[in-house]
Amino acid sequence: MNFLETLTGAWRRNNSLLCVGLDPDLEKIPDHLRSLKSPLFEFNRAIIDLTSDLVCAYKPQTAFYAAIGLERDLEQTIAYIHDQHRGIPVILDAKRGDIGSTAGLYAQEVFDRYKADAVTVNPYLGRDALDPFLDRRDKGVIILCRTSNPGASDIQDLEVKGEKLYRVVARKAAQEWNRNGNVLLVVGATYPRELGEIRALVGNMTFLVPGIGAQGGDLEKAVINGKTQDGTGMIINSSRGIIYAGGGKDFARAAREAALRLKDEINRYR
């Protein structure tokens, strides 16, 4: 199955639009894990085992592993999900974007080294920089469109021939770049009005929606404005609000409880 087919299966099987962001900070994980050989993996594994029936995807962010030389923990995490919790896709949040030859190596890194099912990419360099990712028909390519950070408007609200840039990106993604049916968009929950605008522009294209929890996004407005007619079309990510819900030896149980609450809240608005 390709990424979107796997995602659709997880939506239905778990009745969930929730994605858990696996962004472990070595300084914040429980003390008893820090001395282990693979501390970030062991932290992730405990959370994965207790949340896999509640989610539609997992999303590790590469920086949390690469910054401290623990890329092996990232590889182990993705392999563990694929081996032990089949049917839950993994999105690698890497925000790659470079000239064609370099982009080809980034695509190789993401899909062949790490074995991710989807990746976030930056469209700023244009189509040729996206092609190495888009050509992987079985993988998801999640294009930054309207991001959740406060400074998003600095660039994304600039007008191009009378239209805001994020709308131009959304239209190109839907009409020009989605030749293999594997393109998704990043649209932040912190901009619910824009979520509705972009949904009207691109039809049933799936959105990765960050910004819930620590970033202060309005969940109700985000779901109402972003969902498709069948109540899906969204991968709603929460990282810190789930993985750091508890700090002791029962951290994974606390993460499950936080994930269940958020899943149920999302479903109330679907």
Stockholm file with secondary structure:
# STOCKHOLM 1.0

chainA/1-270         MNFLETLTGAWRRNNSLLCVGLDPDLEKIPDHLRSLKSPLFEFNRAIIDLTSDLVCAYKPQTAFYAAIGLERDLEQTIAYIHDQHRGIPVILDAKRGDIGSTAGLYAQEVFDRYKADAVTVNPYLGRDALDPFLDRRDKGVIILCRTSNPGASDIQDLEVKGEKLYRVVARKAAQEWNRNGNVLLVVGATYPRELGEIRALVGNMTFLVPGIGAQGGDLEKAVINGKTQDGTGMIINSSRGIIYAGGGKDFARAAREAALRLKDEINRYR
#=GR chainA/1-270 SS CCHHHHHHHHHHHHTCCEEEEECCCTTTSCGGGTTSSSHHHHHHHHHHHHHTTTCSEEEEBTHHHHTTTCHHHHHHHHHHHHHHSTTCCBEEEEEECCCHHHHHHHHHIIIIISCCSEEEECCTTCHHHHHHHHTCTTSEEEEEEECSSGGGHHHHTCEETTEEHHHHHHHHIIIIICTTSCEEEEECTTCHHHHHHHHHHHTTCCEEECCSSTTCCCHHHHHHHHCCTTSCCEEEEESHHHHTSCCSTTHHHHHHHHHHHHHHHHHHHC
#=GC SS_cons         CCHHHHHHHHHHHHTCCEEEEECCCTTTSCGGGTTSSSHHHHHHHHHHHHHTTTCSEEEEBTHHHHTTTCHHHHHHHHHHHHHHSTTCCBEEEEEECCCHHHHHHHHHIIIIISCCSEEEECCTTCHHHHHHHHTCTTSEEEEEEECSSGGGHHHHTCEETTEEHHHHHHHHIIIIICTTSCEEEEECTTCHHHHHHHHHHHTTCCEEECCSSTTCCCHHHHHHHHCCTTSCCEEEEESHHHHTSCCSTTHHHHHHHHHHHHHHHHHHHC
//
